[in-house]
Amino acid sequence: MAVPQSPARRWFPYRTAALSAALVLTAPALAPAASAQDAPDAPEGQTLTIAVSQPVDTFNPFQAQLASSTNVLRLIYPMLTVPSAEDNTPGGELAESWQTSDDGLTWTFRIRDGLTWSDGEPLDATDAAWTLTTMMEDEGAATANGSFVANFESATAPDPGSLVIELSEPQATMLALDVPILPEHLWSDVDDYVGFPNDDYPVVGSGPFILTDYAAGESITLDANPDFWRGPPGFDRLVLRYYTDQDAMVEALRRGEVSVVHNLTPAQADALESTDGITVNAADGKRFTAFTVNPGARTSGGDPIGDGHPALGDRAVRQAIMLGIDKDVLVDRVYGGYATAAGGYIPARYPDYHWEPAGDERLGFDTGRAREVLDDAGYEEGDDGVRVSPDGDRLSFRMAVHNDRPDYVQIGQFMEEWLADIGIEVQGQYIDSGQIGDRLNDGEYDLIFTGWTVNPDPDYVLGLHTCDALPDRPGTMRSDSYFCNEDYDRLYSRQLAEYEPGARADIVHDMQRVLHDEAVVNVLVYADMLEAYRSDQIASIQPQPDPGGNLWGQDGYWSWWSAQPAASDTDPGPSPFLIGGIVLAVVVVGGAVVLLVLRRRGASADDRE
């Protein structure tokens, strides 16, 4: 199901003084040009067309939370910094350099000179200060990204080239503020930041593209911004065209009606591999597929929610469930090899933070061990083969599964079969995403499928399982697990305050060890991101990261800005990626030079399911 990807949350205090950063953004090499021989005609007017399925919720950056919307907004509005295309490290965008005070409470950003909005008005630090201050002062403006400014005391522009942010506590996310900066001269006249649709086309921005048209359920059109500071995009126009059927998207790609399709099934990717003029991109997964166990849903005040099975409050039962699942079979038979069996919570795509359990702590497939765990915990097998708890409750669990996700459905069917082998009855309930969300919010489930996209910094997804994420009342939870563990919360607070990359990674590993051992949040696979594009229409395009990265759903705009037409009557000239490559100023404070590993919002692109 599509749900908001960045709900506001309370910040934990930081205890570490700010360190300084030396950051370099360079231009990675583009993919080699593809042959245009025997190519169908490229879309008229050098238009790059992308097939999409998820609707947008709004083009108002103060409100937009769906991945479809934030992906578009990253093309329109500037951010202070942006993850680099090559390795996701923080790089300059609206801000070209920055420095911090010794106590880490004052951040000064040097704003790039000579920028303008697409209507010709100057873009400078006053726009950034106004945007951040408005989010601090107006609850409606803080809907989508309020967590980023919850620790701000002030955001001011002492001059057009300087943005100064004062913090109440040191904040490790200062180079990862995923906040679109808006034009003050237009937005200061808005009366209602919640209801404003931002649909006066063309929408004024300063990114590589300008939003020029939207037809609900049909298409989103963006024109190239010739004045983008890194250089204009290679294509004149970007069109996101809606399809309700994945097979129809693939056929449109085959016919050359669209240039890019994402979220392919393994069968579709395999079929397209042998198609002339089409390149399949199997990117390392930044998303995990998982299910969570209802451990006894409750509010933050301790009031019970729903009707979860009482036996699932026993860690032995939860661990036995995981011991009964063969992840390697899921990789082979559900994903056709386009996935990796999951160990820890953070995908293997992020090696610094990825963790794999080892030895006896690993809850790997072991039917004998699963049965032994249940035997030792007193769950005896009944005449029908289903175990019974010491309190007399049959281990018969309801499992809510998205019926619009073929991979989830297949996994659910395997789980029904496998868990029966250890004496656990699973009743698969294959329902639509809306019902999944309702059951989660009401606590009326035993097992429920989920999935999250993990961004370069894992702070957001780690924060989903803090006690702070429990709902104040049913329906207000930010998580999908009702998980609350004091040890985990202490580790979460420590990692958020830790600036030294290696030390922080060790803490994140310990957090994943807690999640794995408690077996409430159970990660199954990291599925590859399967995409395809017309290499006879697109000569080159930039993945993120490079190599092994994705095109759709990037943490930035690199793919669509860098893409070059394969066939044109005119020479498109050098790639804008090469034109726009820059070396950022080295910021040294107090003699320390450290690469900050910083938090990014979850989000990316894809939302919770």
Secondary structure as UniProt FT lines:
FT   TURN            37..38
FT   TURN            44..46
FT   STRAND          47..52
FT   TURN            61..63
FT   HELIX           67..76
FT   STRAND          81..83
FT   TURN            85..87
FT   STRAND          90..92
FT   STRAND          95..100
FT   TURN            102..103
FT   STRAND          106..111
FT   TURN            113..114
FT   TURN            118..119
FT   HELIX           125..137
FT   HELIX           140..142
FT   TURN            143..145
FT   HELIX           146..149
FT   TURN            150..151
FT   STRAND          152..159
FT   TURN            160..161
FT   STRAND          162..167
FT   TURN            172..175
FT   HELIX           184..187
FT   TURN            188..189
FT   TURN            193..195
FT   STRAND          209..215
FT   TURN            216..218
FT   STRAND          219..224
FT   TURN            226..227
FT   TURN            229..230
FT   STRAND          237..242
FT   HELIX           246..254
FT   TURN            255..256
FT   STRAND          260..261
FT   HELIX           266..273
FT   TURN            276..277
FT   STRAND          278..283
FT   STRAND          287..293
FT   TURN            300..301
FT   HELIX           310..313
FT   HELIX           315..323
FT   HELIX           327..329
FT   HELIX           330..334
FT   TURN            336..337
FT   STRAND          339..341
FT   TURN            348..349
FT   TURN            351..353
FT   HELIX           359..361
FT   HELIX           367..376
FT   TURN            377..378
FT   STRAND          380..381
FT   TURN            383..384
FT   STRAND          387..388
FT   TURN            390..391
FT   STRAND          396..402
FT   TURN            403..404
FT   HELIX           406..420
FT   TURN            421..423
FT   STRAND          425..431
FT   HELIX           433..442
FT   STRAND          447..453
FT   HELIX           459..463
FT   TURN            464..465
FT   HELIX           467..469
FT   TURN            474..475
FT   HELIX           486..497
FT   HELIX           501..518
FT   STRAND          521..527
FT   STRAND          529..534
FT   TURN            535..537
FT   STRAND          538..540
FT   TURN            546..548
FT   TURN            552..553
FT   HELIX           558..562
FT   STRAND          564..565
FT   HELIX           576..580
FT   TURN            590..591
FT   TURN            602..603
//
